Amino acid sequence: MTKSTTRVAADLQTFTQAEITAKDVVAKAGRRNLIINGAMQVSQRGGIDSSSAAAHVTYQIDRWRTVSDVAATIQRKVEQTLPTGERVNTLNITMSDTGGYAALQQRVEDYIYLRGKTVILSMWVKSNVSAGMSIYDGLSQPFAVPHSGNGEWEYITVAHSCPTNISDMRAELWTTYPVSADAYIEIANVQLEVGSIATDFEHRSYGEELALCQRYYQQFDYTGTYHHIGLGQAGGPFLCYMDFPFLNEMRTPPTISHNGVGNFRLNSFSTGQDEVCNNIIYDFITKYSARIRFYKATGDFTTNQNAYINTESDNNASFYIDAEL
């Protein structure tokens, strides 16, 4: 028996047969860590390597909800050093006012097969206030021993035996209540897995993590002068239809929005028919695509005429495709 085989055999002895079976299911699905973007690699909503304002419930880094009952700022910090010497990205929320609380939270979609199984949540935590880590299953919310609040990195784990009737699964880190202004919590290498023993953090490539994130959110940004967006066809004098495929299958038919109707320009291949949009409507939305209707004020299109959409002058135009839990 080789050294590597011996180690694997020894490791398996620490798990029950039920845990091994459950872990095998996750492995066959292609991942052990049920947390998506636990290494804080993906931020489709934009770079937040400098602080950005947030309050109450909002998403910033992909898959991570920030929760606060007072104003707070969110920051992704890159290339931070853990006590192990590993260089990591982190997610930080800092209170901008006194009172209240703050939390970093991720909702797990595929919790059904976890019913009746033991799971363990692990992460590195740094905070200047007492903070507790928890797993919420819709019925109970067991907390780990709180972080000491000394401003140093600490590795924390919490295990939980899921009941057979769980209706939710959330991994969370909360500050104590109330807190002072400038109180913060910061996390790195977050992992939720089947079993009662936390294993080494599972590193995945950026491409794999991005594809997992795009099941829940996709963002399309068009920058530069008259950036081409897509081809369409006139559905009437004021209207152009455009089919809009998504990058990957979404979790569910998403909610679609944009950053301002005046950032889009509707054009034809005939002189004088180009005009800034005055309305945008989304319909026939599926998990794979949608139809977008672009409108303008001047009714000079001919039905079935070829048309196209670009950005208005040097405005930046964006579509937000949201299927978050």
N, C-alpha and C positions, 0 to 999 in steps of 0.2 A: 504494500500500500504506500503510495507516495505521500509526501508531507502535506500537500494541498488536500488530498482525499481524506487524510486523517483529521485535518482541521474541520472540513465540512461535516464529517461524521460526528465530531465532538460538538459542533454548533447545533446540529439537529437534535442532540440529546436534551437541549434546554427547552425544547418546545413539545407540547402535547401533539398527538396525531391530528387532532382537530385543527390546531394552529397551523401545522404543516400543510394540511389540505387547503386551508383558507389562503395561506401564503402562496401556494401553488396556483390558485385561481388568479391572484393578483399578478403573479409572474407571467402567466400565460396571457394576461391582458396587456403585458408590456411594461408594467411599472409596479413597483412595490410601495412607493410613497403616494398616498391618496391626496396629499396636498399638491396643488398645481402652482407652479412658480414659487416654490418654497425657497429658492435661492435668489429671488427678486431680480431675475434677469430681464423679464419682459415688461415693457411699459408702453403699450400701444397708444395710450391717451396722451403721450408726450413725455419728454424728459423732465423728471422732477428731481434731478440731482441737486437743485437748489430748492429751498422751501416753497411750497405753494399753499395758499390759504384753503382751509376746509372747515366745515362745521357740520355737526349732526352726522348723518349717514351719507357717505360718498365713496366712490371707487376712485383710486388713483393708479397705483401699480396694479397690473392685471390680477384679477381674482381676489384681491385684498380689499375688504371693506374697512374703512376707518369710521369709528363711531365716537361721537363726542357730544355732550349736551351744552358745551360752550365753544367759542371759536378756538380753532387749533390750526396748526400748520403741519403739513406732511412733507417728508423728505426721504428720498432714496439716497443712501450714502454708498458710494462705490469704493471698492478696494480697502475695506476696513479689516483690521487684523484681530482674529480671535486669540485667546490664550494658547491655543494649539499651534499658533503660527500660520494658520490658514487665512488666506485673503478672501474676503466675501463681500457681497452686497448686503445692505441692511435696509430695513424699513423703520422709520422713526416718526412718531407723532408727538408733538410738543404743544402743551396747553398755552393759549394766548391770554387766558383770564383765570381768575380764582374760582374755586368751587367746582362742582361737577365731577366728571370722570372722563376717561378716554379709553378706547379699546381698539385693538387690531384683530380682525376676524376674517375667517374664510369658511364659507358654507360648502359642504361636500355633497356632490350630486348622487354618487353611487353608494348610498348607505344601506340599501335594502339587504344586500348579502351579508352585512355586518351584524344583522340581528342575531342575538344570542352568542356573539363572539366577543373576545377581549381585544381591545385596541389600545395602543399607547401613542401618546403625543409627546414629541421632544422638540426642543428648540434652544438656541442660545438667546439669552435675554440680558439687556442692560437697561437700568432705570435709576433715576434719582429719587423715586418714591416706591413704596411697597406696591408690588404688582403680583397678581395671581393668574395662573394659567388654568384653563378649564376646557372640558369637552362637554358640549351640550347635545343631548339626544332627543329633545322634545319633551322629556319627562323629568330628567334630573341633570345636574350640572356639577360634577365633582371637580374640586379645585386642587391644584398642586400646592405644595408648600410655597408661600409667596417669595418672590425675589426680595432680597434684603434691602434694596433701595440705596445701595452704597455707590452707585455709579460705575460698577465693575461688571464685566461679562460673567454670567453664570449659566451653566447648562442645567436645564430643568426638564423633568419628565413627569407625566401623569398617565396612569393606566385606568381603564374603565371597562367594566363588564356590561356590554350593551344588552338591554332587555330584548325580548323577542318582538315587542310592539313599538320599537323606536319609530319616530315620525320625522326625525331631523338629524343632522349631524353638523356641528360647527366646532371649529377649533378657534380658541379665543385667548387673548391676553388682556387683562383689565388692570387699570390703575385702581388704587384705593379711592374711597369717596369720603370727603371732598379732597381736592388737591389744590395746590397753589399755582400761580402763574409760573411758567417755565418748567413745570413738571413734565417729564417725558418718559416714554417707553420705546425701546428699540429691539428688533428681533432679527434673527438670521438663521438660515438652515433649518427651516421648519419641516417636520415630518410627522405624518400620521400613518400608522401601519397596523396590520393585524398581528396580535401576539402580546405578550406581557413584558418583553424585553426590547428596549430601544436598540436598533442596529445603527451602523454608520449611515450618515446622510447619503441618500442616493442622488448622485449628480447626473443630470440629463443634459443633452446638448441644447443649445439655444433654439435650434430649428424644431426639435421635438417639443420643447416647452412652449414655443410660440404656437405650434399647431394645436396643442391642448388648450391653450388660452383662447384661440380663435373659435372654439366651440361656443364660447360665452360672449365674446366681444370682438368686433373687428372695426377698424377705423381706416377710412380712405381719405388721404390728404392730397390736395392738388395745389401746388405752389408755383409761383412764377407768372409771367405775363401771358395771359390767354392760354393757360395750360389746358390741353385737350382732355376732356373727361369721357366722352363716349358718343357713339352714333345713334340716331333715332329716326323716327318717322312722324310726320305731321298727322295728328288725329283730328284736325280742324284748323280754323284760321288762327287761333290763339295758342295752340297746344302741340307739344311734341312728346311722343312716347319713347321711353328708352328701357330696354331690358338690362337688369343689373345683377349679374351673378356674384355670389359671395366667394370668398377665397377658400373656405372649408364649410362643411355642413355645420349648421348651428344646432345648439341644444334643442331649440324650439323656434317656431317662426318669431323673429325678433321684432323689437320696436326700432324704428329707423327715424333719425332726425338729422339735421344739418346745422351749420354754424351761421346761417343768415342767407335768406333768399337772394339778396342783392349781390352775393358773391358769385352767382352763377349767371352765365350769359347764353342765350338761345340764338342759334344761327341757322341759316340755310346756305345752300350753294348758289343762291341768287343774290345779286347786289341789293343792299338796302334793307334786307329783312332781319338783320341781326339786332338784338335788343336784350337788355338786362331782364332777368326773370322777375316776375312779381308774385309767383306762387309755385309751390312744389307739393305734390301729393304722392303718397306711396300706396300701392294696392297689389293684389295678387301676391302677397308675401308668404313665402314658404321657408323651410329650413335651408334652402339652397339658393334662392334668388328672390327678386322682387321686380315689379314694374314701377318706374318713376314717371310721373307726369309733370312736365315743365310748362309753365304758362308765361305769356308775355302780354303786354297791354295792347299792342297793335295787331289787328287781325288780318294779316296779309299772307298767311300760309295757305297752300292748297292741300287738301286732304291727300294723304299718302306721299306727299313730297318728302324727299330726303332732308334731314336736318342733323345738327350736331350741337353738343353742349361743351362749353369750356368755362374757364374762370373769367370773371368780369375784370378786365384790365389786369392789374397786378395784385388783385385781391386773392387771399388764400381761401379756398373752398374745401369743406370737409363733410363727409357722411359718417354718422355714428350708428353702428349696427349692434344692438344691445339685447342679449338673451341671458343676462346674469340671473342667478338664483335669487 
